[in-house]
Amino acid sequence: MLKNINIFYSNCFRIIWKIGAIYTVIFCFTASNVFAASDTIILARGEDSTTMDLHKTSRSVDYQVMDSIYGNLMALDLNGNVSPNYAEKMTVSDDGLTYRFTMREGIKCHDGTPFDAAAVKWNFDRATDPDIANPMASRYGDIAESYVEGNDYVLKLKTAFSALPAYAGEMPIMCPSSIQGDEVVPIGAGPWKFVSWDRGNEIVLERNEDYVNYNPIVKNPGPPYMKRLVWKVIPEATARMAALKAGEVTFIEPSLPDAAALVNSSEFKMDTAPLSAQKPYFGFTTGIAPFNDVRARRAIAHAINRQQIADIAFEGLVKPNYCPISPGLFGHNEEFCKKYAPVYDPEKGKSLLAELGYNSDNPLEIILQTGVSDGWGKTLEVVQQQLNDIGVKSKIEYTGWGEFRTSIKERNLATEGTPVVWMGGMSGVDPDYVLFLWNYPGGPQNQGIDNPALQQLLLDQRTTTGAARLEVLNEIQKFLLENVYEVLLVSPGWSFLTLYKSNVEGFQRKHVVIPVFNDVKIN
């Protein structure tokens, strides 16, 4: 019998001989549990990373893995305060133009090369190199010069940048040896070391035995408790849920229906990414009539019932949001935003459409478009019915994110064709992302707004602090809401929920949607 069990453990599907099939299945899951609980964390998610090159992506699915490998220059505590990390100190000049990061001595990259001020300078230089075309380059500020001085990296800016401390608090740092010709071999000084990547299937990491923790969110002072961390791709939510229940994986990204059903379960725990500052929103192809007229954009906004979206599309796990700056960030003020955001008023929407010549005999016909994300396709279905109630006919285009981005970038630059209401999303650690979204020319979907007054406000919020910055941010939000360039929907707003069994301890998230596994233990 022992011989049979040993063979079965190595390949449970070979031994059905002398053992009933139902017992084979049960034992197979038990064996998987033993493996997972002993030394390996397996997180099942719906899609794979696209790159390990830190400076060529803005996607959360990429950052989640890279953050575990590369680690961060500084750290943010649970309240968003900047704390020491690989840099033991950050000092800022009174004029806000000079930053000095003093690096800890003795920190090594996974390959043994030094993780020092020179490595940080290499990151800033590469991240802001126009040839790299980093979509997150604006987070590094408008650099005048930078240099290494002993154990310090000194950064001098052309203009003050109020968001840089927050960005430094969540900024991963690659080791220069990661770039090997045209290849990227991810090497950092973080808690997890890269082992392998089977694209479309899994990324395997192992713990960094030399890791020393300085992040205030993490309790474990040394290497992660578990030996391996596997990011497993299981596209179907039902299959992810089955794998979790069977003990084949430790964590999953659940579907919204599963999350809603299990949010109060004693058998499972769920993390809802409370520090994510997520916001989905609607934008418009403003170069295509009638969305080049604010009345048409306002008519669409008046048709949108946010509470219905929250209850139906997101299973009641979110709440309505009216602000361009997400809940939890400096500048968010729901009461302020409600003064300027068009509220749900279908009759007002009909009236505005009538002013533009649209009626039952000549209905406005549009496209509703977004990329695949849990709850987002359902949002378009809900909004399609809401728009139908005011006489707007819509066709839904719900595609993969690559196809969506390619399409909407072209449509946002077009001046003719079918008008589009498109659904995008954003999260961050600082309201400075308003510049990332609406800078002209640019924006992640070519959505930048050609308005000199707004563009100056977007720059001004970077160079002011405190009450002065809040005043500028309020002006930006007022402009976006009154002119209906952005229709906010709900918050948090999309997936990256994490479900796991109650015998797992120590899981948490940093800001945005970055999971932290250093403290994880499986009982």
Buried (B, 14 or more C-beta within 10 A) or exposed (E): EEEEEEEBBEEBEEBEEEBEEEEBBEBBBBBBBEBBBEEBBBBBBBBBBBBBBBBBBEEBBBBBBBBBBBBBBBBBBEEBEBBBBBBBEBEBEEEBBBBBBBBBEEBBBBEEBBBBBBBBBBBBEBBBEEEBEBBBBBBBBBBEEBEBEEBBBBBBBEEBBBBBBBBBBBBBBBBBBBBEEEEBBBBBBBBBBBEEBEEEEBBBBBBBEBBEBBBBBBEBEBBBBBBBBBBBBBEEBEEBBBBBBBBBBBBBBBBBEBBBBBBEEEEBBBBBBEBBBBBBBBBBBBBBBBBBBBBBBBBBBBBBBBEBBBBBBBBEBBBBBBBBBBBBBBBBBBEBBEEBBBEBBBEBBBBBBEEBEBEEEEBBEBBBBBBBBBBBBBBBBBBBEBBEEBBBEBEEBBBEBEEBBEBBBEBBEBEEEEBBBBBBBBBBBBBBBBBBBBBBEBBBBBBBBEBEEBBEBBBBBBBBEEEEBBEBBBBBBBBBBBBBBBBBBBBBBBBBBBBBBEBBEBBBBBBBBBBBBBBBBBE
